Amino acid sequence: MTFDEYQKRALTTAIFNKDPLMDKTIWAMGIAGEAGEVIEKWKKIVAYNDGEITDDDRLEIKKELGDVVWYVALLAHSLGLSLNEVMELNVAKLADRKKRGVTKGSGDNR
């Protein structure tokens, strides 16, 4: 499945509000919330299981990562962006940073 195919399928499972701004806000907050769930699961692996990752842990993180991607797909679509475009731009940006030796550090436009 391509990223754009995923995005189309994800859209069929979305519930839309009458207010597009509300949709965008919910989806942006959903990204943060689901990413937080990934971090919470990772914290428990490190704190309570000495970093030992079980098959169940891996499955639960996989589910949460899927939720992150779902929200990203919806938000991107609502902004007129395809997931393929987003991914291609990201890889190009990272490759450029690596080429210029600025992968470490901070700042959006390094």
MODELLER restraints for C-alpha pairs under 7 A, 6 or more apart:
rsr = mdl.restraints
at = mdl.atoms
rsr.add(forms.Gaussian(group=physical.xy_distance, feature=features.Distance(at['CA:3:A'], at['CA:83:A']), mean=5.46, stdev=0.5))
rsr.add(forms.Gaussian(group=physical.xy_distance, feature=features.Distance(at['CA:3:A'], at['CA:84:A']), mean=5.58, stdev=0.5))
rsr.add(forms.Gaussian(group=physical.xy_distance, feature=features.Distance(at['CA:4:A'], at['CA:82:A']), mean=6.13, stdev=0.5))
rsr.add(forms.Gaussian(group=physical.xy_distance, feature=features.Distance(at['CA:4:A'], at['CA:83:A']), mean=5.56, stdev=0.5))
rsr.add(forms.Gaussian(group=physical.xy_distance, feature=features.Distance(at['CA:4:A'], at['CA:84:A']), mean=5.87, stdev=0.5))
rsr.add(forms.Gaussian(group=physical.xy_distance, feature=features.Distance(at['CA:7:A'], at['CA:73:A']), mean=5.23, stdev=0.5))
rsr.add(forms.Gaussian(group=physical.xy_distance, feature=features.Distance(at['CA:7:A'], at['CA:83:A']), mean=6.74, stdev=0.5))
rsr.add(forms.Gaussian(group=physical.xy_distance, feature=features.Distance(at['CA:10:A'], at['CA:70:A']), mean=6.20, stdev=0.5))
rsr.add(forms.Gaussian(group=physical.xy_distance, feature=features.Distance(at['CA:11:A'], at['CA:74:A']), mean=6.46, stdev=0.5))
rsr.add(forms.Gaussian(group=physical.xy_distance, feature=features.Distance(at['CA:16:A'], at['CA:23:A']), mean=6.49, stdev=0.5))
rsr.add(forms.Gaussian(group=physical.xy_distance, feature=features.Distance(at['CA:17:A'], at['CA:23:A']), mean=6.11, stdev=0.5))
rsr.add(forms.Gaussian(group=physical.xy_distance, feature=features.Distance(at['CA:24:A'], at['CA:75:A']), mean=5.88, stdev=0.5))
rsr.add(forms.Gaussian(group=physical.xy_distance, feature=features.Distance(at['CA:24:A'], at['CA:78:A']), mean=6.82, stdev=0.5))
rsr.add(forms.Gaussian(group=physical.xy_distance, feature=features.Distance(at['CA:27:A'], at['CA:71:A']), mean=5.28, stdev=0.5))
rsr.add(forms.Gaussian(group=physical.xy_distance, feature=features.Distance(at['CA:27:A'], at['CA:74:A']), mean=6.76, stdev=0.5))
rsr.add(forms.Gaussian(group=physical.xy_distance, feature=features.Distance(at['CA:27:A'], at['CA:75:A']), mean=5.69, stdev=0.5))
rsr.add(forms.Gaussian(group=physical.xy_distance, feature=features.Distance(at['CA:28:A'], at['CA:75:A']), mean=6.60, stdev=0.5))
rsr.add(forms.Gaussian(group=physical.xy_distance, feature=features.Distance(at['CA:30:A'], at['CA:71:A']), mean=6.07, stdev=0.5))
rsr.add(forms.Gaussian(group=physical.xy_distance, feature=features.Distance(at['CA:31:A'], at['CA:68:A']), mean=5.22, stdev=0.5))
rsr.add(forms.Gaussian(group=physical.xy_distance, feature=features.Distance(at['CA:31:A'], at['CA:71:A']), mean=5.57, stdev=0.5))
rsr.add(forms.Gaussian(group=physical.xy_distance, feature=features.Distance(at['CA:31:A'], at['CA:72:A']), mean=6.49, stdev=0.5))
rsr.add(forms.Gaussian(group=physical.xy_distance, feature=features.Distance(at['CA:34:A'], at['CA:64:A']), mean=6.15, stdev=0.5))
rsr.add(forms.Gaussian(group=physical.xy_distance, feature=features.Distance(at['CA:34:A'], at['CA:67:A']), mean=6.29, stdev=0.5))
rsr.add(forms.Gaussian(group=physical.xy_distance, feature=features.Distance(at['CA:34:A'], at['CA:68:A']), mean=5.46, stdev=0.5))
rsr.add(forms.Gaussian(group=physical.xy_distance, feature=features.Distance(at['CA:35:A'], at['CA:68:A']), mean=6.23, stdev=0.5))
rsr.add(forms.Gaussian(group=physical.xy_distance, feature=features.Distance(at['CA:37:A'], at['CA:64:A']), mean=6.66, stdev=0.5))
rsr.add(forms.Gaussian(group=physical.xy_distance, feature=features.Distance(at['CA:38:A'], at['CA:61:A']), mean=5.86, stdev=0.5))
rsr.add(forms.Gaussian(group=physical.xy_distance, feature=features.Distance(at['CA:38:A'], at['CA:64:A']), mean=5.85, stdev=0.5))
rsr.add(forms.Gaussian(group=physical.xy_distance, feature=features.Distance(at['CA:38:A'], at['CA:65:A']), mean=6.85, stdev=0.5))
rsr.add(forms.Gaussian(group=physical.xy_distance, feature=features.Distance(at['CA:41:A'], at['CA:61:A']), mean=6.88, stdev=0.5))
rsr.add(forms.Gaussian(group=physical.xy_distance, feature=features.Distance(at['CA:45:A'], at['CA:51:A']), mean=5.17, stdev=0.5))
rsr.add(forms.Gaussian(group=physical.xy_distance, feature=features.Distance(at['CA:45:A'], at['CA:52:A']), mean=6.44, stdev=0.5))
rsr.add(forms.Gaussian(group=physical.xy_distance, feature=features.Distance(at['CA:45:A'], at['CA:53:A']), mean=6.50, stdev=0.5))
rsr.add(forms.Gaussian(group=physical.xy_distance, feature=features.Distance(at['CA:73:A'], at['CA:83:A']), mean=6.34, stdev=0.5))
rsr.add(forms.Gaussian(group=physical.xy_distance, feature=features.Distance(at['CA:76:A'], at['CA:82:A']), mean=6.37, stdev=0.5))
rsr.add(forms.Gaussian(group=physical.xy_distance, feature=features.Distance(at['CA:76:A'], at['CA:83:A']), mean=6.76, stdev=0.5))
rsr.add(forms.Gaussian(group=physical.xy_distance, feature=features.Distance(at['CA:97:A'], at['CA:103:A']), mean=5.28, stdev=0.5))
rsr.add(forms.Gaussian(group=physical.xy_distance, feature=features.Distance(at['CA:97:A'], at['CA:110:A']), mean=6.98, stdev=0.5))
rsr.add(forms.Gaussian(group=physical.xy_distance, feature=features.Distance(at['CA:102:A'], at['CA:110:A']), mean=6.42, stdev=0.5))
